[in-house]
Amino acid sequence: MVEKELRLETKCYDAIEYGYLYGLNQKIPDEEFEKVKQYMKDFRRKDFADGIIKVTGRPEGYRCLEEDVPKVEEILNITNTLEKRRQKIEKAFQNPDEKRKLQDQSFTWLQTLFTKGGTKPKQDISRLAVHSTKIYDPNNSYKDGKKDGKGTLFIYTPHGMWYIINNSSEGSNKSLNNVKTEDGGAIGYRLMYEDNVDMLIRIYTEENEYSGEKLY
């Protein structure tokens, strides 16, 4: 069995106060954890404004702030650091061909993860928007295509991450829709928060937040 590489990963996103909170991707010996415990807080519901209403992911447990990530990584001799992972993405984005390739790969993975591993509960996009912690709109596709029944969104909520595909254009098979919208409906897949899914979404969307008409 291949041993998993130790690293810090995002555990949740708090839209009000903390932003991203980080935790270890595996359990380590108590004596090792004691070395970094001063930088880790055992978060509970009471530690979040509005009682985790505006948090996507798993907020409860030992987490550290982004500013303390380098300290924890250094103490635990973590080589696959957050900064190295970011630099790798930034380097790819500097080359148009590499950027396009990375974004295409990310979208392919996202489609597979959401459509094969996600669920399709019935929902209303206005409810998702009201409770969202953030909404990404790749290339303003939903903002610009909403009236024509086109576009996609990635909506972060306290109950998971949603991949929304506008499916309200003329000729669309609306029987596939499980998300109610004012324009005729959309197809929505939900996954629970995971660090790798979050990163793929941020790469593909370039963290472009939705700026169109209110969804609620």
Residue frames as qw, qx, qy, qz and C-alpha x, y, z in Angstrom:
[[0.000, 0.887, 0.461, 0.000, 0.00, 0.00, 0.00],
 [0.407, 0.467, -0.022, 0.785, 1.39, 3.41, -1.02],
 [0.326, -0.512, -0.476, 0.636, 1.84, 5.74, 1.93],
 [0.145, 0.888, 0.369, 0.234, -0.10, 8.98, 1.54],
 [0.437, 0.291, -0.153, 0.837, 2.03, 12.12, 1.43],
 [0.262, -0.646, -0.510, 0.504, 1.48, 14.39, 4.42],
 [0.166, 0.293, 0.215, 0.917, 0.17, 17.84, 3.55],
 [0.160, 0.403, 0.477, -0.765, -2.20, 20.55, 4.66],
 [0.039, 0.351, 0.723, 0.594, -5.44, 20.85, 2.72],
 [0.328, -0.208, 0.036, -0.921, -8.47, 23.09, 2.82],
 [0.018, -0.234, -0.938, 0.254, -11.17, 21.73, 5.11],
 [0.091, 0.764, 0.629, -0.110, -13.75, 24.48, 4.75],
 [0.217, 0.322, 0.161, 0.907, -14.46, 27.99, 3.54],
 [0.145, -0.663, -0.570, 0.463, -15.98, 30.57, 5.89],
 [0.285, 0.645, 0.380, 0.599, -17.51, 33.48, 3.97],
 [0.280, -0.919, -0.217, -0.172, -17.80, 35.79, 6.98],
 [0.436, -0.867, 0.238, 0.022, -14.64, 35.74, 9.08],
 [0.658, -0.483, 0.521, 0.249, -11.90, 33.17, 8.50],
 [0.466, 0.604, -0.515, -0.392, -11.84, 32.46, 4.77],
 [0.836, 0.158, -0.522, -0.059, -10.19, 29.08, 4.11],
 [0.579, -0.610, 0.492, -0.224, -9.26, 26.93, 7.09],
 [0.587, 0.461, -0.662, -0.062, -6.67, 24.17, 6.74],
 [0.789, -0.414, 0.394, -0.225, -6.12, 20.79, 8.33],
 [0.176, -0.437, 0.856, 0.213, -3.84, 17.80, 7.92],
 [0.683, 0.204, -0.445, -0.542, -4.85, 15.21, 5.34],
 [0.788, -0.072, -0.612, 0.021, -4.13, 12.34, 7.75],
 [0.677, -0.730, 0.019, -0.091, -3.69, 11.56, 11.42],
 [0.482, 0.570, -0.536, 0.394, -0.16, 11.90, 12.79],
 [0.617, -0.224, -0.635, 0.407, 1.40, 10.65, 16.06],
 [0.348, -0.880, -0.323, 0.023, 0.39, 12.66, 19.12],
 [0.573, -0.532, 0.070, 0.619, 3.97, 13.74, 19.81],
 [0.353, 0.184, 0.430, 0.811, 4.20, 15.22, 16.31],
 [0.092, -0.751, -0.512, -0.407, 0.84, 16.95, 16.60],
 [0.480, -0.756, -0.263, 0.358, 1.89, 18.55, 19.89],
 [0.491, -0.172, 0.198, 0.831, 4.63, 20.42, 18.00],
 [0.037, 0.252, 0.424, 0.869, 2.07, 22.29, 15.89],
 [0.197, -0.618, -0.757, 0.082, -0.89, 22.39, 18.26],
 [0.172, -0.537, -0.224, 0.795, -0.21, 26.04, 19.12],
 [0.109, 0.225, -0.401, -0.881, -1.13, 26.94, 15.53],
 [0.300, -0.253, -0.824, -0.408, -4.19, 24.68, 15.37],
 [0.379, -0.090, 0.398, -0.830, -7.53, 25.50, 16.94],
 [0.058, 0.246, 0.968, -0.003, -10.16, 22.90, 17.73],
 [0.275, -0.058, -0.178, -0.943, -13.03, 24.69, 16.00],
 [0.112, 0.394, 0.883, -0.229, -16.62, 24.18, 17.08],
 [0.102, 0.690, 0.610, 0.376, -19.93, 25.56, 15.83],
 [0.277, -0.881, -0.287, 0.255, -19.85, 28.36, 18.43],
 [0.474, -0.420, 0.239, 0.736, -16.61, 29.72, 16.92],
 [0.224, 0.239, 0.581, 0.745, -18.35, 30.77, 13.71],
 [0.266, 0.184, 0.123, -0.938, -20.56, 33.78, 13.20],
 [0.704, 0.120, -0.149, -0.684, -24.17, 32.66, 12.70],
 [0.722, -0.197, 0.628, -0.214, -23.25, 29.13, 13.78],
 [0.375, -0.175, 0.791, 0.450, -21.59, 27.86, 10.55],
 [0.549, 0.652, 0.440, -0.282, -24.51, 29.03, 8.39],
 [0.451, 0.858, -0.184, -0.162, -22.04, 30.66, 6.00],
 [0.287, -0.574, 0.753, 0.147, -19.46, 27.86, 5.95],
 [0.873, 0.333, -0.242, -0.260, -18.91, 25.31, 3.20],
 [0.526, 0.415, -0.712, 0.209, -17.07, 22.14, 4.16],
 [0.770, -0.386, -0.488, 0.138, -16.08, 20.53, 7.44],
 [0.009, 0.802, -0.221, 0.555, -15.39, 23.31, 9.93],
 [0.708, -0.627, 0.200, -0.256, -15.31, 21.30, 13.14],
 [0.945, -0.034, -0.033, 0.324, -11.97, 19.88, 14.25],
 [0.496, -0.598, 0.171, 0.606, -8.37, 21.07, 14.45],
 [0.533, 0.734, 0.274, 0.321, -7.85, 23.75, 11.80],
 [0.449, -0.432, 0.020, 0.782, -5.29, 26.48, 11.17],
 [0.290, 0.871, 0.103, -0.383, -5.53, 29.86, 9.49],
 [0.769, 0.592, 0.030, 0.240, -3.86, 30.38, 6.12],
 [0.071, 0.894, -0.355, 0.265, -1.28, 32.68, 7.70],
 [0.563, -0.560, 0.589, -0.150, -0.10, 29.81, 9.92],
 [0.954, 0.286, 0.029, -0.081, 0.15, 27.21, 7.15],
 [0.555, 0.648, -0.454, 0.257, 3.89, 27.81, 6.44],
 [0.270, -0.594, 0.620, -0.435, 4.74, 27.44, 10.15],
 [0.863, -0.095, 0.403, -0.289, 2.96, 24.09, 10.43],
 [0.868, 0.482, -0.119, 0.019, 4.52, 22.86, 7.18],
 [0.287, 0.711, -0.556, 0.319, 8.02, 23.79, 8.34],
 [0.483, -0.468, 0.615, -0.410, 7.68, 22.13, 11.75],
 [0.867, 0.054, 0.449, -0.208, 6.32, 18.90, 10.23],
 [0.264, -0.391, 0.708, 0.526, 8.81, 18.94, 7.33],
 [0.627, 0.562, 0.521, -0.142, 6.02, 18.98, 4.77],
 [0.353, -0.232, 0.507, 0.751, 7.59, 19.27, 1.32],
 [0.084, 0.471, 0.686, 0.547, 4.44, 19.46, -0.81],
 [0.085, -0.360, -0.407, 0.835, 3.59, 22.90, 0.52],
 [0.299, 0.776, 0.503, -0.234, 0.59, 25.07, -0.25],
 [0.053, 0.819, -0.229, -0.523, 2.89, 27.69, -1.79],
 [0.220, -0.277, 0.815, 0.458, 4.54, 25.15, -4.12],
 [0.329, 0.453, 0.826, 0.073, 1.14, 23.94, -5.30],
 [0.206, 0.874, 0.261, -0.354, 0.06, 27.50, -5.97],
 [0.083, -0.684, 0.472, 0.550, 3.26, 28.34, -7.82],
 [0.343, 0.026, 0.873, 0.346, 2.77, 25.33, -10.07],
 [0.301, 0.709, 0.637, -0.031, -0.67, 26.59, -11.08],
 [0.038, 0.898, -0.015, -0.438, 0.54, 30.17, -11.50],
 [0.254, -0.442, 0.666, 0.544, 3.38, 28.98, -13.74],
 [0.340, 0.320, 0.841, 0.273, 0.95, 27.06, -15.95],
 [0.188, 0.846, 0.456, -0.203, -1.30, 30.12, -16.18],
 [0.125, -0.734, 0.272, 0.610, 1.58, 32.20, -17.55],
 [0.081, -0.177, 0.799, 0.569, 1.62, 30.05, -20.71],
 [0.592, 0.166, -0.037, -0.788, -1.65, 30.32, -22.71],
 [0.669, 0.146, -0.669, -0.289, -1.40, 26.76, -24.04],
 [0.313, 0.021, -0.856, 0.411, -0.57, 25.27, -20.63],
 [0.287, 0.070, 0.421, -0.858, -3.34, 27.32, -19.03],
 [0.682, 0.132, -0.262, -0.670, -5.92, 26.09, -21.54],
 [0.597, 0.114, -0.794, -0.026, -4.75, 22.50, -21.09],
 [0.121, 0.001, -0.773, 0.623, -4.93, 22.73, -17.29],
 [0.442, 0.117, 0.255, -0.852, -8.39, 24.29, -17.38],
 [0.699, 0.140, -0.488, -0.503, -9.67, 21.71, -19.88],
 [0.475, 0.062, -0.854, 0.202, -8.33, 18.88, -17.71],
 [0.088, 0.030, 0.621, -0.778, -9.86, 20.45, -14.61],
 [0.589, 0.117, -0.006, -0.799, -13.27, 20.75, -16.26],
 [0.665, 0.117, -0.690, -0.262, -13.14, 17.16, -17.50],
 [0.298, 0.000, -0.839, 0.456, -12.41, 15.98, -13.96],
 [0.277, 0.075, 0.402, -0.869, -15.17, 18.16, -12.53],
 [0.667, 0.094, -0.320, -0.666, -17.73, 16.82, -14.99],
 [0.615, 0.050, -0.787, -0.003, -16.78, 13.26, -14.08],
 [0.159, -0.005, -0.739, 0.655, -16.75, 13.87, -10.33],
 [0.383, 0.103, 0.273, -0.876, -20.09, 15.66, -10.26],
 [0.702, 0.143, -0.321, -0.619, -22.01, 13.55, -12.76],
 [0.674, 0.086, -0.733, -0.004, -20.66, 10.17, -11.64],
 [0.419, -0.097, -0.727, 0.535, -20.26, 10.77, -7.91],
 [0.151, -0.071, 0.240, -0.956, -22.71, 13.55, -7.16],
 [0.150, 0.471, 0.838, -0.229, -26.38, 13.50, -6.20],
 [0.034, -0.277, -0.420, -0.863, -29.30, 15.32, -7.87],
 [0.035, -0.505, -0.731, 0.457, -31.70, 16.42, -5.13],
 [0.104, 0.772, 0.467, 0.420, -34.52, 18.75, -6.08],
 [0.381, -0.450, -0.230, 0.774, -33.70, 22.35, -5.21],
 [0.224, 0.929, 0.288, 0.063, -34.46, 25.97, -6.01],
 [0.613, 0.349, -0.085, 0.704, -31.61, 28.13, -7.28],
 [0.168, -0.778, 0.030, -0.604, -32.88, 31.07, -5.23],
 [0.800, -0.593, 0.027, -0.085, -32.49, 29.02, -2.05],
 [0.864, 0.030, -0.010, 0.502, -28.98, 27.95, -3.05],
 [0.341, 0.602, -0.016, 0.722, -28.03, 31.55, -3.78],
 [0.430, -0.797, -0.007, -0.424, -29.43, 32.90, -0.50],
 [0.820, -0.545, 0.173, 0.026, -27.39, 30.42, 1.54],
 [0.825, 0.425, -0.118, 0.354, -24.31, 30.42, -0.69],
 [0.569, -0.655, 0.092, 0.488, -20.83, 31.24, 0.58],
 [0.005, -0.565, 0.424, 0.708, -19.69, 32.03, -2.96],
 [0.754, 0.504, 0.404, -0.117, -20.81, 31.52, -6.55],
 [0.282, -0.424, 0.563, 0.651, -18.36, 31.08, -9.43],
 [0.650, 0.661, 0.261, -0.268, -19.45, 31.84, -12.99],
 [0.620, -0.179, 0.502, 0.576, -16.82, 30.58, -15.50],
 [0.235, 0.098, 0.482, 0.838, -16.25, 33.18, -18.22],
 [0.323, 0.232, 0.222, -0.890, -19.50, 34.89, -17.14],
 [0.116, -0.086, -0.884, -0.445, -21.29, 32.07, -18.95],
 [0.086, -0.562, -0.805, 0.169, -24.38, 32.18, -16.74],
 [0.018, -0.607, -0.185, 0.772, -24.50, 35.96, -16.50],
 [0.156, 0.381, -0.455, -0.790, -24.32, 36.34, -20.29],
 [0.257, -0.015, -0.863, -0.435, -26.34, 33.24, -21.21],
 [0.188, 0.191, 0.771, -0.577, -29.06, 33.24, -18.54],
 [0.512, 0.417, 0.149, -0.736, -31.81, 34.69, -20.74],
 [0.586, 0.398, -0.561, -0.427, -30.97, 32.23, -23.52],
 [0.947, -0.207, 0.059, -0.236, -31.05, 29.27, -21.16],
 [0.812, 0.346, -0.340, 0.324, -27.30, 28.72, -21.20],
 [0.015, 0.724, -0.463, 0.511, -24.35, 28.89, -18.82],
 [0.775, -0.218, -0.564, 0.184, -22.98, 27.09, -15.77],
 [0.271, -0.779, 0.284, -0.489, -22.38, 27.97, -12.13],
 [0.614, -0.040, -0.705, 0.353, -20.53, 26.45, -9.19],
 [0.410, -0.690, -0.001, -0.597, -22.37, 27.30, -5.98],
 [0.366, 0.116, -0.773, 0.505, -20.82, 26.72, -2.54],
 [0.574, -0.555, -0.148, -0.584, -23.37, 26.15, 0.23],
 [0.401, -0.503, 0.643, -0.417, -23.30, 24.84, 3.82],
 [0.842, 0.017, 0.479, -0.246, -24.68, 21.55, 2.49],
 [0.765, 0.098, 0.521, 0.365, -22.24, 20.97, -0.35],
 [0.048, -0.469, 0.399, 0.787, -20.93, 22.27, -3.65],
 [0.639, 0.536, 0.506, -0.220, -23.28, 22.46, -6.63],
 [0.199, -0.146, 0.613, 0.751, -22.54, 22.26, -10.34],
 [0.433, 0.604, 0.456, -0.490, -25.43, 24.03, -12.06],
 [0.238, 0.022, 0.678, 0.696, -26.07, 23.63, -15.79],
 [0.410, 0.385, 0.138, -0.815, -28.67, 26.00, -17.22],
 [0.154, 0.117, 0.926, 0.325, -31.08, 23.82, -19.18],
 [0.268, 0.619, 0.543, -0.500, -33.89, 26.19, -20.09],
 [0.090, 0.371, -0.451, -0.806, -33.17, 27.06, -23.72],
 [0.752, 0.318, -0.004, -0.578, -35.71, 26.32, -26.42],
 [0.788, 0.332, -0.496, -0.151, -35.59, 22.64, -27.31],
 [0.016, 0.434, -0.808, 0.398, -33.94, 21.57, -24.04],
 [0.615, -0.267, -0.732, -0.119, -35.11, 18.36, -22.40],
 [0.238, -0.556, 0.304, -0.736, -36.49, 19.99, -19.28],
 [0.894, -0.329, -0.208, -0.224, -37.50, 16.67, -17.77],
 [0.752, 0.137, -0.416, 0.493, -33.83, 16.37, -16.76],
 [0.014, 0.595, -0.243, 0.766, -34.05, 19.48, -14.58],
 [0.593, -0.449, -0.629, 0.225, -33.99, 19.16, -10.81],
 [0.292, -0.329, -0.260, 0.860, -33.22, 22.79, -9.95],
 [0.163, 0.833, 0.528, 0.026, -35.98, 25.37, -10.24],
 [0.295, -0.195, 0.091, 0.931, -35.08, 28.71, -11.85],
 [0.319, 0.624, 0.282, -0.655, -37.17, 31.63, -13.05],
 [0.274, 0.527, -0.511, -0.621, -36.03, 30.90, -16.61],
 [0.835, 0.188, -0.306, -0.416, -37.25, 27.31, -16.83],
 [0.932, -0.326, 0.152, -0.039, -34.91, 25.15, -14.82],
 [0.232, 0.729, -0.643, 0.041, -31.43, 23.71, -14.59],
 [0.916, -0.051, -0.389, 0.089, -29.61, 20.46, -13.98],
 [0.195, -0.799, 0.432, -0.369, -27.79, 20.45, -10.66],
 [0.848, -0.009, -0.492, 0.198, -25.28, 17.99, -9.20],
 [0.393, -0.830, 0.245, -0.311, -24.11, 18.19, -5.59],
 [0.758, 0.133, -0.525, 0.363, -20.91, 16.96, -3.96],
 [0.598, -0.768, -0.126, 0.193, -19.75, 17.32, -0.39],
 [0.084, 0.946, -0.314, 0.003, -16.79, 19.67, 0.05],
 [0.909, -0.123, 0.140, 0.372, -13.38, 18.25, -0.82],
 [0.296, -0.715, 0.266, 0.575, -10.07, 20.06, -1.17],
 [0.370, -0.076, 0.692, 0.615, -9.32, 18.66, -4.62],
 [0.219, 0.676, 0.665, 0.231, -12.78, 19.54, -5.99],
 [0.119, -0.921, -0.158, 0.335, -12.46, 23.07, -4.64],
 [0.332, -0.542, 0.443, 0.632, -9.08, 23.48, -6.32],
 [0.348, 0.242, 0.753, 0.503, -10.35, 22.16, -9.66],
 [0.102, 0.849, 0.519, 0.018, -13.26, 24.60, -9.53],
 [0.205, -0.871, 0.048, 0.443, -10.96, 27.52, -8.74],
 [0.382, -0.266, 0.609, 0.643, -8.62, 26.60, -11.59],
 [0.280, 0.441, 0.753, 0.400, -11.40, 26.17, -14.14],
 [0.007, 0.888, 0.457, 0.054, -13.37, 29.28, -13.16],
 [0.418, 0.367, -0.160, 0.816, -10.32, 31.43, -12.36],
 [0.219, -0.434, -0.612, 0.624, -12.36, 32.31, -9.27],
 [0.099, -0.198, -0.294, -0.930, -14.62, 34.53, -11.36],
 [0.122, 0.319, 0.761, -0.551, -17.57, 35.29, -9.09],
 [0.127, 0.606, 0.722, 0.309, -21.10, 35.62, -10.42],
 [0.097, -0.296, -0.143, 0.940, -22.04, 39.25, -11.03],
 [0.110, -0.311, -0.659, -0.676, -25.29, 38.97, -12.96],
 [0.499, -0.455, -0.156, -0.721, -28.88, 39.59, -11.96],
 [0.397, -0.326, 0.682, -0.521, -29.87, 38.46, -8.48],
 [0.367, 0.008, -0.902, -0.227, -30.75, 34.80, -8.32],
 [0.240, -0.447, -0.814, 0.282, -33.21, 35.32, -5.46]]
